[in-house]
């Protein structure tokens, strides 16, 4: 889904296929410089990276069922900063 989130041109998707394919898609979209923010899930792994001015964020998983780590993210869209919080 494409939308403006806190003034940032954003792409939000859960994921598809393997974890590797999902992460690869996020990295490709960031490399295009089309989006300022890319939010995704599916892998259950925290991913926080800035590529060509695009902020990539996967907050991990809140249940901890697969990784043993329960996390959420708080995003400051003005500063483009993220805080990962362990629950």
C-alpha positions as CSV (number, residue, x, y, z in Angstrom):
1,X,0.0,0.0,0.0
2,X,1.3,3.4,-0.9
3,X,0.4,6.3,1.3
4,X,1.7,9.5,3.0
5,X,2.5,8.8,6.6
6,X,3.5,11.8,8.7
7,X,4.5,13.7,5.6
8,X,6.7,10.8,4.2
9,X,5.9,9.1,1.0
10,X,5.6,5.5,2.3
11,X,5.2,1.9,1.1
12,X,3.8,-0.5,3.6
13,X,3.5,-4.3,3.0
14,X,3.5,-7.4,5.0
15,X,5.6,-9.7,2.8
16,X,5.4,-12.6,0.5
17,X,7.2,-15.8,-0.2
18,X,10.4,-16.5,1.7
19,X,12.0,-14.2,4.3
20,X,14.8,-13.6,1.8
21,X,12.5,-12.5,-1.0
22,X,10.6,-10.2,1.3
23,X,13.8,-8.5,2.5
24,X,15.1,-8.3,-1.1
25,X,11.9,-6.5,-2.2
26,X,12.3,-4.0,0.6
27,X,15.9,-3.3,-0.3
28,X,15.1,-2.9,-4.0
29,X,12.3,-0.4,-3.2
30,X,14.6,1.6,-1.0
31,X,17.3,1.6,-3.7
32,X,14.8,3.1,-6.1
33,X,14.6,6.3,-3.9
34,X,10.9,6.4,-4.7
35,X,9.8,6.1,-1.1
36,X,11.1,7.9,2.0
37,X,9.7,5.2,4.3
38,X,9.3,1.4,3.7
39,X,7.5,-0.5,6.4
40,X,7.3,-4.3,6.2
41,X,6.9,-7.5,8.2
42,X,6.7,-11.2,7.5
43,X,10.3,-12.1,8.4
44,X,9.8,-11.6,12.2
45,X,13.3,-10.0,12.2
46,X,14.2,-6.4,13.1
47,X,15.5,-4.5,10.1
48,X,16.4,-0.9,10.4
49,X,18.4,0.7,7.6
50,X,18.7,3.9,5.6
51,X,19.4,3.5,1.9
52,X,19.5,6.5,-0.5
53,X,17.4,8.5,2.0
54,X,14.8,5.7,2.3
55,X,14.2,4.5,5.8
56,X,13.5,0.7,5.9
57,X,11.7,-0.6,9.0
58,X,10.6,-4.0,10.1
59,X,9.8,-3.9,13.8
60,X,10.4,-7.7,14.3
61,X,7.6,-9.5,16.2
62,X,5.5,-8.6,19.2
63,X,4.7,-12.1,20.2
64,X,8.3,-13.5,20.4
65,X,7.0,-16.8,19.2
66,X,9.5,-17.4,16.5
67,X,12.6,-15.4,17.6
68,X,12.1,-15.4,21.4
69,X,12.3,-11.5,21.3
70,X,9.1,-9.4,21.6
71,X,9.6,-6.0,19.9
72,X,7.7,-3.0,18.6
73,X,8.9,0.2,17.0
74,X,8.2,3.8,17.6
75,X,8.7,6.0,14.5
76,X,9.3,9.7,14.7
77,X,8.3,10.8,11.2
78,X,9.6,14.4,11.6
79,X,13.2,13.3,12.6
80,X,13.0,10.0,10.7
81,X,14.2,8.2,13.8
82,X,13.1,4.8,15.2
83,X,13.2,3.4,18.6
84,X,13.0,-0.4,18.9
85,X,11.3,-1.4,22.2
86,X,11.6,-4.8,23.8
87,X,8.3,-5.8,25.5
